[in-house]
Amino acid sequence: MLGHGRKEKEYVRSAKKDQKELNSIGAQIAVVRAGVAFWNQLALWGVDKHKLSDMDMDLLRLISQGNVLSDKQSKAVLGTYSRLRGEGFPYTLPEDEGLTLSGL
């Protein structure tokens, strides 16, 4: 019986790892799908309203140059998007309805 509990814990640990990887990939996909024009709009709005940090600007500059962000960078830029939406940024991500930002 003890072996069974260990297998369950192993399964749960593996499932959490798999979900984390999917969330990472999902963040990168969401950033790429939104497109350079979307992120440029976010950058322009954020600069105009003085709402972007240096890190925010660096990430948005990378996107505007056509770079694909890492999973960590993608999560950060989605966090910036979420924060700016809360502060009045008028545009939504094309896939915003299906994307759960809280899981990223």
C-alpha positions in Angstrom: 0.0 0.0 0.0 2.9 2.4 0.7 4.1 2.1 -2.9 0.7 3.1 -4.2 0.8 6.5 -2.3 4.3 7.1 -3.6 3.1 6.5 -7.2 0.2 9.0 -6.6 2.6 11.7 -5.4 4.9 11.0 -8.4 1.9 11.3 -10.7 0.8 14.6 -9.1 4.3 16.0 -9.3 4.6 15.0 -13.0 1.2 16.5 -13.8 2.2 19.8 -12.1 5.4 19.9 -14.1 3.5 19.2 -17.3 1.0 22.0 -16.5 3.8 24.4 -15.8 5.4 23.6 -19.2 2.1 24.1 -20.9 1.5 27.5 -19.2 5.0 28.6 -20.3 4.3 27.6 -23.9 0.9 29.2 -23.7 2.5 32.5 -22.6 4.9 32.5 -25.5 2.1 31.6 -28.0 -0.1 34.4 -26.7 2.7 36.9 -27.1 3.5 35.8 -30.6 -0.2 35.5 -31.7 -0.9 39.1 -30.5 1.6 40.3 -33.0 4.1 43.1 -33.1 1.5 45.8 -33.9 -0.4 45.0 -30.8 2.7 45.2 -28.5 3.7 48.4 -30.2 0.3 49.9 -29.4 0.8 48.8 -25.8 4.2 50.4 -25.7 3.0 53.7 -27.2 0.1 53.8 -24.7 2.3 52.9 -21.8 4.9 55.5 -22.7 2.3 58.2 -23.2 0.8 57.5 -19.8 4.2 57.0 -18.1 3.2 53.5 -17.0 6.2 51.4 -18.2 9.3 50.4 -16.3 12.7 50.1 -18.0 12.2 46.3 -18.0 8.8 46.7 -19.6 10.3 48.8 -22.3 13.2 46.4 -22.9 10.8 43.5 -23.4 8.5 45.5 -25.7 11.5 46.6 -27.7 12.6 43.0 -28.1 9.2 42.1 -29.5 9.2 45.1 -31.9 12.5 43.8 -33.2 10.9 40.5 -34.1 12.4 38.5 -31.2 10.5 35.6 -29.6 10.6 36.0 -25.8 11.5 33.3 -23.4 8.7 31.8 -21.2 9.8 34.0 -18.3 9.9 37.1 -20.5 6.5 36.2 -22.0 4.9 35.9 -18.6 6.4 39.3 -17.6 5.1 41.1 -20.7 1.6 39.5 -20.2 1.8 40.8 -16.7 2.5 44.2 -18.1 -0.5 43.9 -20.4 -2.7 42.8 -17.5 -1.6 45.7 -15.4 -2.1 48.3 -18.2 -5.5 46.8 -19.0 -6.4 47.6 -15.3 -5.1 51.1 -15.8 -7.2 51.8 -18.9 -5.3 50.3 -21.9 -8.2 50.1 -24.4 -7.2 47.0 -26.4 -7.6 43.3 -25.6 -5.3 40.5 -26.7 -6.9 38.7 -29.7 -7.2 35.5 -27.6 -7.9 37.2 -24.3 -11.2 35.3 -23.8 -9.4 32.0 -23.7 -6.2 33.0 -21.9 -6.0 32.7 -18.2 -3.4 35.2 -17.2 -3.6 34.3 -13.5 -2.2 30.8 -14.3 1.0 32.3 -15.9 
